[in-house]
């Protein structure tokens, strides 16, 4: 790996952020400091923690940052379910987001396991 940008999990999570920002632009204005802000912060936390962890210098630190990214993913999953139930997004949008987020979460799990077993 020459840079975190070469990681597929970083690339997918970056794409997720772009989707989230476009999606939240359609939310009610009274959510700008509520769900819109929360969802955006949780989504950007995923690729940000992957990037930061990759530059920390140790596999242990990298794994810790990948776990933080997983936590942000779980937070985002909860928030996306909420906005679907509130009617801010369609079932189709929800399913597409969850497919992408599930893929990212699985990749993070595998990456953590691989890093943890490398000497």
C-alpha positions as CSV (number, residue, x, y, z in Angstrom):
1,X,0.0,0.0,0.0
2,X,1.5,3.3,-1.0
3,X,-1.3,5.5,0.4
4,X,-4.6,5.2,2.1
5,X,-6.2,6.4,-1.2
6,X,-5.2,3.0,-2.7
7,X,-7.4,1.2,-0.2
8,X,-10.7,0.0,-1.6
9,X,-12.4,0.4,1.8
10,X,-11.3,4.1,1.9
11,X,-12.5,4.7,-1.7
12,X,-15.9,3.1,-1.0
13,X,-16.3,5.1,2.2
14,X,-15.3,8.3,0.4
15,X,-18.0,7.5,-2.2
16,X,-20.5,6.9,0.7
17,X,-19.8,10.4,2.0
18,X,-20.6,11.9,-1.4
19,X,-23.8,10.0,-1.5
20,X,-24.7,11.1,2.0
21,X,-24.0,14.8,1.3
22,X,-26.3,14.7,-1.8
23,X,-29.0,12.8,0.1
24,X,-29.0,15.2,3.1
25,X,-29.3,18.2,0.8
26,X,-32.9,17.1,0.4
27,X,-33.7,17.0,4.1
28,X,-36.0,19.5,5.8
29,X,-34.2,22.8,6.7
30,X,-35.1,22.3,10.3
31,X,-32.8,19.3,10.4
32,X,-29.7,21.2,9.3
33,X,-28.3,21.2,12.9
34,X,-29.8,17.9,13.8
35,X,-29.9,14.8,11.6
36,X,-28.2,16.4,8.6
37,X,-25.2,17.4,10.7
38,X,-25.0,14.1,12.6
39,X,-25.2,12.0,9.5
40,X,-22.6,14.0,7.6
41,X,-20.2,13.8,10.6
42,X,-20.7,10.1,11.0
43,X,-20.1,9.4,7.3
44,X,-17.0,11.6,7.0
45,X,-15.6,10.0,10.1
46,X,-15.2,6.6,8.3
47,X,-12.7,7.6,5.5
48,X,-11.1,10.2,7.8
49,X,-10.3,7.5,10.5
50,X,-9.0,5.1,7.8
51,X,-6.7,7.9,6.5
52,X,-5.5,9.0,9.9
53,X,-4.9,5.5,11.1
54,X,-2.9,4.6,8.1
55,X,-0.4,7.4,9.0
56,X,-0.1,6.5,12.7
57,X,2.9,4.3,12.1
58,X,1.9,1.0,13.8
59,X,-0.5,-1.7,12.9
60,X,-2.0,-1.5,16.4
61,X,-2.8,2.2,16.0
62,X,-4.2,1.6,12.5
63,X,-6.5,-1.2,13.9
64,X,-7.7,1.2,16.6
65,X,-8.6,3.8,14.0
66,X,-10.3,1.2,11.8
67,X,-12.4,0.2,14.9
68,X,-13.4,3.9,15.3
69,X,-14.4,3.9,11.7
70,X,-16.6,0.8,12.4
71,X,-18.2,2.7,15.3
72,X,-19.0,5.6,13.0
73,X,-20.5,3.1,10.5
74,X,-22.8,1.7,13.2
75,X,-23.8,5.2,14.2
76,X,-24.5,6.0,10.6
77,X,-26.5,2.8,10.1
78,X,-28.8,3.9,13.0
79,X,-29.2,7.4,11.7
80,X,-30.0,6.2,8.1
81,X,-32.7,3.8,9.5
82,X,-34.2,6.8,11.4
83,X,-34.3,9.1,8.3
84,X,-36.0,6.3,6.4
85,X,-38.6,5.8,9.1
86,X,-39.2,9.5,9.2
87,X,-39.8,9.5,5.4
88,X,-36.8,11.7,4.5
89,X,-35.4,9.0,2.1
90,X,-37.1,6.2,0.1
91,X,-36.9,2.5,0.8
92,X,-34.8,2.3,-2.4
93,X,-32.4,5.0,-1.2
94,X,-32.2,3.2,2.1
95,X,-31.4,-0.2,0.6
96,X,-28.7,1.3,-1.7
97,X,-27.1,3.1,1.2
98,X,-27.2,0.0,3.5
99,X,-25.7,-2.2,0.8
100,X,-22.8,0.2,0.4
101,X,-22.4,0.7,4.2
102,X,-22.6,-3.1,4.8
103,X,-19.9,-3.6,2.2
104,X,-17.7,-1.1,3.9
105,X,-18.3,-2.6,7.4
106,X,-17.4,-6.1,6.2
107,X,-14.2,-4.8,4.5
108,X,-13.2,-3.0,7.8
109,X,-13.7,-6.2,9.7
110,X,-11.6,-8.3,7.3
111,X,-8.9,-5.5,7.2
112,X,-8.7,-5.4,11.0
113,X,-8.4,-9.2,11.2
114,X,-5.6,-9.2,8.6
115,X,-3.7,-6.4,10.2
116,X,-4.0,-8.1,13.6
117,X,-2.4,-11.3,12.4
118,X,0.5,-9.7,10.6
119,X,3.7,-9.5,12.6
